[in-house]
Amino acid sequence: MPIACSGWALHAPAPRHAALEQDVETDVAVIGAGLAGSSLALHLQKLGINVALIEARQPADGASGRNAGHVQPFLDKLQALKSWPGGGQPFVEYFVQQRNIVYEMCSRYGIDGDAHPGGMVEVAARPVAALQAKAREWAGRGYAVAEVGRESLQELLGTSRYGYGLHWQEGGSVNPFMFTSGMVRVAQMLGAQVYGDSPVLDCRREGERWRAVTARGSVRAHRVVICTNAHAGNPFFPELGRTQYPLVACALATKPLPQSVLDSLNPARVALTQVPTGLYPMVVDGRRRLVTATIPHVGREDDARVYFDYFRSYLHKTFPQTRELNIELESYWTGYTSSSSQAYHEDYAKIYEVADGVTALMNLGTWGNVMGPLLGRHLAQVMASERWQDLLLPLEKPREVANPQWFGFKIRRIMVPMARIADRLNLA
Ligand SMILES: Cc1cc2nc3c(=O)[nH]c(=O)nc-3n(C[C@H](O)[C@H](O)[C@H](O)COP(=O)(O)OP(=O)(O)OC[C@H]3O[C@@H](n4cnc5c(N)ncnc54)[C@H](O)[C@@H]3O)c2cc1C
């Protein structure tokens, strides 16, 4: 689907970047202008390293302009990090330090990302041991997180449906399209060359340097960083496309709701997600719209009506105050996530050493809004200092994942349909 379908892009169209039509030279060529590539370009430029950012379409045209807008300030399954440098502790500490990066960058660089640090709520029908343990874990790291019951949730969200939840006072929401475009604008102001409509077709070594080649031009650079996420099915370094579990997701935005309704439905604009399956994650954006995302049925990705009807039924059931309201669909769009792991919330990003001088930062999974800017910043710091031993993630060789088709099948044909049934029967 064209990016114009994304409700986030509707909010504030971004300037178009012209195609690369000549041969240019720079220090680092960054391929792909999503959250990862844009942050990397901005931070490299800030550290005095010149960048050419090359995007196949326009910045934020991939998952970064299409996501559900949640800014999650915590990590889920920490045991998945055990094999990382220092048993994952240095990464967790950096993450904790940088967890507000979205809001910090918006404020530091004057990025208008409709970023709202209203906090997050994870809700469940009844107390969940994993959530209780998570609250203890992150409270121990200094987070303002509280276990809450039905009454507090009613006050916070205007619904009595949920008996238990975690209220995180940090994190919240962002318009990821505006945030990503904003990072690109800042990178450009700092001196980065930015090219749109320029798919990289080849990436070849030339002596000590690399040349990234597009249809009508090329970038010659000391280093290349590939930030192409689920769009990794490229002719150059095709092994990257086999390192991930790509999954199609869809999202939608309602038309703006009256303020009087929002005053009783989530007045603090916290980002909401349900446990265990998060069928209807929801944020309220700065235009008073509700935005949600889900996984579409196989073969029915384009059928906006189906997912809007699901969402409206959820709203009617969960927020009775919406039953008399004429809620209308404003935008519907699809996008691709790509994960490095089949296990939910173990889908940590990867940094690959693809060749000498070529690195890839990708497979950001379902947490790109924080991971993209954060890892872009970290990788820039490592590259600038040339201290690769300081990398907080393992520097891996691309490795093929097992059974990628099974992943999509499992989620789209088994897990999500079962979760919908459980939701309908009030079992979750
Ligand atoms: C529906 C949906 C909901 C989501 N919800 C959330 C959420 O609420 N919170 C959250 O944190 N994360 C969420 N995510 C995940 C998040 O959006 C991603 O993790 C993140 O956007 C990935 O960023 P990226 O920069 O790695 O990739 P992308 O944004 O996909 O960028 C990759 C870019 O590379 C470009 N490219 C590819 N090949 C080439 C080439 N040959 N030459 C030049 N350019 C190329 C592509 O055009 C694209 O623009 C969601 C994702 C989806 C799809």
The ligand as an ORCA input file, in Angstrom:
! r2SCAN-3c Opt
* xyz 0 1
  C       1.568     -2.282     11.668
  C       2.809     -2.178     12.504
  C       2.684     -1.823     13.847
  C       3.830     -1.666     14.637
  N       3.687     -1.151     15.892
  C       4.783     -0.755     16.590
  C       4.636     -0.012     17.785
  O       3.531      0.321     18.217
  N       5.765      0.336     18.466
  C       7.011      0.029     17.997
  O       7.994      0.372     18.673
  N       7.178     -0.653     16.844
  C       6.099     -1.034     16.126
  N       6.242     -1.673     14.919
  C       7.604     -2.038     14.473
  C       8.401     -0.833     13.915
  O       7.607     -0.092     13.043
  C       9.648     -1.360     13.213
  O      10.425     -2.104     14.121
  C      10.522     -0.228     12.682
  O       9.779      0.687     11.938
  C      11.644     -0.772     11.835
  O      12.436      0.321     11.425
  P      13.563      0.137     10.353
  O      14.225      1.442     10.167
  O      14.416     -1.021     10.726
  O      12.791     -0.336      9.045
  P      11.822      0.384      7.997
  O      11.064      1.495      8.594
  O      11.034     -0.687      7.327
  O      12.838      1.023      6.971
  C      13.569      0.268      6.031
  C      13.722      1.148      4.802
  O      14.655      0.557      3.914
  C      14.249      0.902      2.600
  N      14.918      0.011      1.640
  C      14.747     -1.331      1.477
  N      15.532     -1.792      0.485
  C      16.218     -0.717      0.013
  C      17.166     -0.532     -1.031
  N      17.578     -1.545     -1.804
  N      17.666      0.720     -1.252
  C      17.276      1.754     -0.479
  N      16.363      1.633      0.506
  C      15.838      0.421      0.753
  C      12.744      0.721      2.653
  O      12.077      1.406      1.585
  C      12.410      1.307      4.029
  O      12.063      2.670      3.990
  C       5.125     -1.913     14.101
  C       5.244     -2.296     12.755
  C       4.105     -2.412     11.955
  C       4.261     -2.782     10.512
*
